[in-house]
Amino acid sequence: MRKKFDLYLADDERAALEIKARTARLPMSTFLRRVALAKKIEQPPSEISRSQYAELARVGSNLNQIAAALNAGIAHGIDVEVINELAVQVRMLRLQLVGATGDEPAQNRGQP
């Protein structure tokens, strides 16, 4: 169960923390909790990275549809292993765009 914790700050200290929390795109309480517990605070992806991430998501979805069609015997002439490897590469690129390495659990990838 969470309990309220009062913290007294000077105006300039609070303003500095609010800026840092906003930059990290985190609520103030989440930001302070992570800082106090020495947890990693990921820098959010840039606008460019988000658009690239979305584009790679569309490509990955298309690859998954092609792989499903090949596996179901609906499509022919393309090596399923090639499609599956491309899908893995797309997933790895998406993780790189958001600063994840791909070998850590989802809860450690900067998600609140």
Residue frames as qw, qx, qy, qz and C-alpha x, y, z in Angstrom:
[[0.000, 0.889, 0.457, 0.000, 0.00, 0.00, 0.00],
 [0.408, 0.413, -0.018, 0.814, 1.36, 3.41, -0.92],
 [0.328, -0.769, -0.404, 0.372, 1.48, 6.19, 1.62],
 [0.226, 0.930, 0.059, 0.285, 1.86, 9.91, 1.12],
 [0.698, -0.257, -0.098, 0.661, 5.25, 11.44, 1.80],
 [0.055, 0.991, 0.101, -0.063, 5.76, 15.18, 2.33],
 [0.712, 0.037, 0.096, 0.694, 8.87, 16.79, 0.92],
 [0.053, -0.934, -0.122, 0.332, 9.85, 20.38, 1.49],
 [0.650, 0.215, 0.296, 0.666, 11.68, 22.11, -1.36],
 [0.052, -0.539, 0.026, 0.840, 12.69, 25.64, -2.20],
 [0.592, 0.668, 0.177, -0.415, 10.88, 27.09, -5.23],
 [0.332, 0.701, -0.558, -0.296, 13.96, 26.77, -7.44],
 [0.227, -0.243, 0.943, -0.027, 14.53, 23.15, -6.35],
 [0.572, 0.387, 0.654, -0.309, 10.94, 22.23, -7.16],
 [0.519, 0.746, -0.099, -0.406, 11.14, 23.99, -10.53],
 [0.113, 0.580, -0.779, -0.210, 14.34, 22.12, -11.41],
 [0.338, -0.013, 0.933, -0.122, 12.78, 18.77, -10.46],
 [0.589, 0.559, 0.413, -0.413, 9.60, 19.54, -12.41],
 [0.412, 0.721, -0.405, -0.384, 11.66, 20.29, -15.52],
 [0.023, -0.387, 0.918, 0.082, 13.58, 17.03, -15.14],
 [0.463, 0.218, 0.812, -0.282, 10.38, 15.02, -14.58],
 [0.572, 0.673, 0.144, -0.446, 8.73, 16.65, -17.59],
 [0.262, 0.656, -0.636, -0.311, 11.81, 15.99, -19.74],
 [0.112, -0.173, 0.978, -0.026, 11.69, 12.31, -18.71],
 [0.544, -0.151, -0.461, -0.685, 7.93, 12.36, -19.45],
 [0.450, -0.241, -0.825, 0.243, 7.19, 11.07, -15.97],
 [0.418, -0.820, -0.260, -0.291, 4.85, 12.27, -13.25],
 [0.037, -0.758, 0.459, -0.463, 6.74, 14.06, -10.49],
 [0.753, -0.438, 0.399, -0.286, 6.06, 11.28, -7.94],
 [0.972, 0.191, 0.086, 0.108, 7.33, 8.57, -10.30],
 [0.499, 0.708, -0.288, 0.408, 10.40, 10.60, -11.19],
 [0.263, -0.714, 0.469, -0.449, 11.26, 11.28, -7.53],
 [0.909, -0.242, 0.291, -0.173, 10.67, 7.63, -6.56],
 [0.901, 0.363, -0.043, 0.233, 13.03, 6.42, -9.29],
 [0.278, 0.743, -0.374, 0.481, 15.70, 8.96, -8.40],
 [0.508, -0.623, 0.421, -0.420, 15.44, 8.21, -4.66],
 [0.920, -0.138, 0.358, -0.076, 15.70, 4.45, -5.28],
 [0.182, -0.589, 0.645, 0.452, 18.57, 4.90, -7.78],
 [0.688, 0.364, 0.626, 0.053, 16.53, 3.37, -10.59],
 [0.331, -0.018, 0.500, 0.800, 17.43, 4.10, -14.18],
 [0.349, 0.715, 0.316, -0.517, 15.51, 6.89, -15.85],
 [0.566, 0.255, 0.581, 0.527, 15.45, 6.40, -19.61],
 [0.089, 0.381, -0.152, -0.907, 15.55, 9.39, -21.89],
 [0.648, 0.502, 0.489, -0.299, 12.36, 9.31, -23.97],
 [0.575, 0.206, 0.547, 0.573, 12.82, 8.77, -27.70],
 [0.014, 0.327, -0.143, -0.934, 12.94, 11.83, -29.92],
 [0.617, 0.493, 0.189, -0.584, 10.11, 12.71, -32.28],
 [0.464, 0.531, -0.619, -0.345, 12.18, 11.28, -35.15],
 [0.000, 0.193, -0.972, 0.135, 12.71, 8.01, -33.28],
 [0.482, 0.266, 0.648, -0.527, 8.98, 7.72, -32.60],
 [0.653, 0.547, -0.098, -0.514, 8.10, 8.14, -36.26],
 [0.349, 0.460, -0.804, -0.142, 10.81, 5.63, -37.24],
 [0.236, -0.060, 0.902, -0.355, 9.52, 3.26, -34.57],
 [0.623, 0.394, 0.379, -0.560, 5.99, 3.51, -35.97],
 [0.586, 0.570, -0.421, -0.393, 7.23, 2.89, -39.51],
 [0.164, 0.339, -0.925, 0.052, 9.18, -0.16, -38.39],
 [0.449, 0.110, 0.735, -0.496, 6.06, -1.39, -36.60],
 [0.703, 0.492, 0.037, -0.513, 4.15, -1.25, -39.90],
 [0.456, 0.529, -0.694, -0.176, 6.97, -3.09, -41.70],
 [0.113, -0.210, 0.926, -0.292, 7.07, -5.73, -38.95],
 [0.615, 0.263, 0.497, -0.552, 3.32, -6.20, -39.20],
 [0.680, 0.545, -0.278, -0.404, 3.59, -6.71, -42.96],
 [0.259, 0.444, -0.858, 0.023, 6.36, -9.27, -42.47],
 [0.346, -0.031, 0.830, -0.436, 4.25, -11.13, -39.92],
 [0.710, 0.407, 0.215, -0.534, 1.34, -11.24, -42.37],
 [0.569, 0.551, -0.561, -0.240, 3.62, -12.59, -45.11],
 [0.025, 0.317, -0.922, 0.221, 5.04, -15.22, -42.73],
 [0.544, 0.135, 0.639, -0.527, 1.52, -16.26, -41.69],
 [0.732, 0.499, -0.085, -0.455, 0.46, -16.59, -45.34],
 [0.409, 0.510, -0.754, -0.062, 3.56, -18.70, -46.11],
 [0.165, -0.185, 0.895, -0.371, 3.02, -20.90, -43.07],
 [0.626, 0.286, 0.484, -0.540, -0.65, -21.40, -44.02],
 [0.492, 0.116, 0.766, 0.397, 0.33, -22.39, -47.57],
 [0.344, 0.831, 0.360, -0.246, -1.48, -19.40, -49.07],
 [0.261, 0.899, -0.308, -0.170, 1.67, -17.79, -50.49],
 [0.937, -0.004, 0.205, 0.281, 4.60, -19.51, -52.18],
 [0.643, 0.624, -0.005, 0.443, 8.08, -18.77, -53.50],
 [0.029, -0.793, 0.356, -0.494, 9.53, -16.97, -50.48],
 [0.575, 0.039, -0.730, 0.368, 11.68, -18.66, -47.86],
 [0.545, -0.749, -0.328, -0.185, 9.87, -18.50, -44.51],
 [0.724, -0.380, -0.166, 0.551, 13.19, -18.38, -42.66],
 [0.338, 0.262, 0.121, 0.896, 14.18, -15.21, -44.56],
 [0.296, -0.668, -0.304, -0.611, 10.90, -13.54, -43.57],
 [0.719, -0.623, -0.293, 0.092, 11.27, -14.64, -39.95],
 [0.644, -0.152, -0.079, 0.745, 14.86, -13.32, -39.80],
 [0.111, 0.451, 0.192, 0.865, 13.73, -9.99, -41.29],
 [0.502, -0.715, -0.335, -0.354, 11.01, -9.78, -38.63],
 [0.745, -0.468, -0.218, 0.422, 13.61, -10.35, -35.89],
 [0.469, 0.104, 0.054, 0.876, 15.83, -7.62, -37.37],
 [0.152, -0.625, -0.287, -0.710, 12.89, -5.18, -37.45],
 [0.656, -0.690, -0.304, -0.041, 12.13, -5.91, -33.78],
 [0.703, -0.270, -0.108, 0.649, 15.78, -5.33, -32.87],
 [0.250, 0.351, 0.165, 0.887, 15.81, -2.00, -34.74],
 [0.380, -0.724, -0.323, -0.477, 12.66, -0.90, -32.92],
 [0.736, -0.582, -0.233, 0.257, 14.29, -1.71, -29.57],
 [0.586, -0.006, 0.012, 0.810, 17.44, 0.20, -30.54],
 [0.033, 0.595, 0.261, 0.759, 15.36, 3.27, -31.39],
 [0.525, -0.755, -0.152, -0.363, 13.99, 3.40, -27.86],
 [0.024, -0.716, 0.590, -0.373, 17.34, 2.61, -26.25],
 [0.859, -0.279, 0.361, -0.231, 16.60, -0.97, -25.21],
 [0.061, -0.533, 0.810, 0.238, 19.09, -3.75, -25.89],
 [0.752, 0.118, -0.469, -0.448, 16.57, -6.54, -26.42],
 [0.589, 0.048, -0.777, 0.217, 18.00, -8.70, -23.64],
 [0.035, -0.029, 0.601, -0.798, 16.20, -7.06, -20.74],
 [0.056, 0.512, 0.850, -0.111, 12.63, -7.65, -19.52],
 [0.056, 0.668, 0.450, 0.590, 9.90, -5.28, -20.73],
 [0.408, -0.857, -0.310, 0.057, 9.41, -3.75, -17.27],
 [0.556, -0.529, 0.106, 0.632, 13.00, -2.39, -17.42],
 [0.445, 0.326, 0.451, 0.702, 12.61, -0.64, -20.76],
 [0.055, 0.036, -0.034, 0.997, 11.63, 2.73, -19.40],
 [0.394, -0.484, -0.581, -0.523, 8.00, 1.88, -18.91],
 [0.301, -0.457, 0.387, -0.743, 6.34, 3.22, -15.76]]
